[in-house]
């Protein structure tokens, strides 16, 4: 092999200025957007949004929405119950066999009574009507003349007729 002394010499060792310049150009030549996988799908995110998302976490918005939803549910559950609704719960607890609510109960509740009190008044009214019907029946039975066979003793036979006919 022969050495050629006329060939130009190239310095392959990088100096510190060249390395710094190349690093700065690489940093300034960053891509416009990055592709991230979020909840199973790919999302293109600009560099500024990437930094923001990394700082707060991509899941932050969803977690905040869930938190707000749960807070509303807790507020709803901890709100004071409706007195009429509670009254009807009490009514069905006292009278578990109650299947249909008569209109008189709704009228009593509209007038300001609790459902249980309105139902009790309704039952009392029904019992009073039934008692009055029974009293009327007994009174009619006592004052009615009735038929001859109703009050007559059972036939045992006539002694004259049995002697005459030999029975």
C-alpha positions in Angstrom: 0.0 0.0 0.0 1.3 3.3 -0.8 0.6 6.4 1.1 -0.5 9.4 -0.7 0.7 12.5 1.1 -1.2 14.9 -1.3 -4.7 13.9 0.1 -6.4 16.4 2.3 -6.6 15.5 5.9 -10.0 15.5 7.6 -10.3 15.8 11.3 -12.9 13.3 12.5 -12.8 14.2 16.1 -15.7 16.5 17.0 -15.0 19.6 18.9 -17.3 20.8 21.7 -18.8 23.7 19.6 -19.9 21.3 16.9 -21.6 18.9 19.4 -23.4 21.8 21.1 -24.6 23.2 17.8 -25.9 19.8 16.6 -27.7 19.3 20.0 -29.4 22.7 19.8 -30.5 22.1 16.3 -32.0 18.7 17.3 -33.9 20.3 20.2 -35.2 23.2 18.0 -36.2 20.7 15.3 -38.7 18.9 17.5 -41.8 17.6 15.8 -45.1 19.6 15.7 -47.2 16.9 17.4 -46.7 13.6 19.2 -48.9 10.5 19.0 -50.0 9.2 22.4 -52.1 6.2 23.2 -55.0 7.2 25.5 -57.8 4.9 26.6 -56.9 2.5 23.8 -56.8 5.0 20.9 -54.0 7.0 19.4 -54.2 10.8 19.9 -52.0 13.4 18.1 -51.0 16.0 20.7 -49.0 19.2 20.1 -45.8 19.6 22.1 -47.3 22.3 24.4 -50.3 20.1 25.1 -48.0 17.2 25.7 -46.2 19.1 28.4 -49.6 20.2 30.0 -50.9 16.6 29.8 -47.8 15.2 31.4 -48.0 17.7 34.2 -51.6 17.0 35.1 -52.0 13.5 33.7 -54.1 12.6 30.8 -56.7 11.0 33.0 -57.3 14.2 35.1 -60.3 15.5 33.1 -62.1 12.2 33.3 -61.4 11.8 37.0 -62.6 15.4 37.7 -65.8 14.7 35.8 -66.4 11.5 37.7 -65.7 13.3 41.0 -68.2 16.0 40.2 -70.8 13.5 39.2 -70.4 11.6 42.5 -70.6 14.8 44.5 -73.9 15.6 42.9 -75.2 12.1 43.7 -74.1 12.5 47.3 -75.9 15.9 47.5 -79.0 14.3 46.1 -78.9 11.5 48.6 -78.1 13.7 51.5 -80.9 16.2 50.7 -83.8 16.1 53.1 -86.5 13.6 52.0 -89.8 14.8 50.7 -92.3 14.6 53.6 -95.2 13.3 51.5 -92.9 10.6 50.0 -91.8 9.6 53.5 -95.5 9.6 54.6 -96.4 7.1 51.9 -93.4 4.9 52.9 -94.7 5.0 56.5 -98.3 4.2 55.2 -97.1 1.1 53.3 -94.9 0.1 56.3 -98.0 0.2 58.6 -100.4 -1.4 56.2 -98.3 -3.9 54.1 -101.4 -5.5 52.6 -102.5 -2.2 51.1 -102.4 -2.6 47.3 -104.5 0.3 46.0 -104.8 3.8 47.5 -108.3 5.2 47.5 -108.9 8.7 46.2 -110.0 9.8 49.7 -106.4 9.4 50.9 -105.1 11.7 48.2 -107.8 14.2 49.1 -106.7 14.0 52.8 -103.0 14.5 51.9 -104.0 17.5 49.7 -105.8 18.9 52.8 -102.6 18.6 54.9 -102.9 15.2 56.6 -100.2 12.6 56.5 -101.0 9.6 54.3 -101.2 7.3 57.3 -103.6 9.6 59.1 -105.7 10.0 55.9 -105.9 6.2 55.5 -106.8 5.8 59.1 -109.6 8.3 58.7 -110.7 6.4 55.6 -110.8 3.1 57.4 -112.8 4.7 60.3 -115.3 6.1 57.8 -115.7 2.7 56.2 -116.2 1.0 59.5 -118.7 3.6 60.6 -120.7 3.0 57.4 -120.5 -0.8 57.9 -121.7 -0.4 61.6 -124.5 1.8 60.5 -125.6 -0.8 58.0 -125.6 -3.5 60.6 -127.6 -1.4 63.1 -130.1 -0.7 60.4 -130.4 -4.4 59.6 -130.9 -5.3 63.2 -133.5 -2.5 63.7 -135.4 -3.6 60.6 -135.4 -7.2 61.8 -136.8 -6.2 65.2 -139.5 -4.0 63.9 -140.6 -6.2 61.0 -143.8 -8.2 61.4 -142.4 -11.2 59.6 -144.3 -14.1 58.2 -146.4 -16.7 60.1 -143.9 -19.4 59.6 -141.0 -17.4 60.8 -142.1 -17.2 64.5 -144.3 -20.3 64.6 -143.1 -23.3 66.5 -142.4 -26.5 64.5 -145.4 -28.6 63.8 -145.6 -31.5 66.3 -149.1 -32.6 65.2 -152.6 -31.8 66.2 -154.1 -34.1 68.9 -157.7 -33.8 67.5 -156.6 -34.7 64.0 -154.4 -37.6 65.2 -157.3 -39.0 67.2 -159.8 -38.5 64.3 -157.6 -40.1 61.6 -155.6 -42.4 63.9 -152.3 -41.1 63.2 
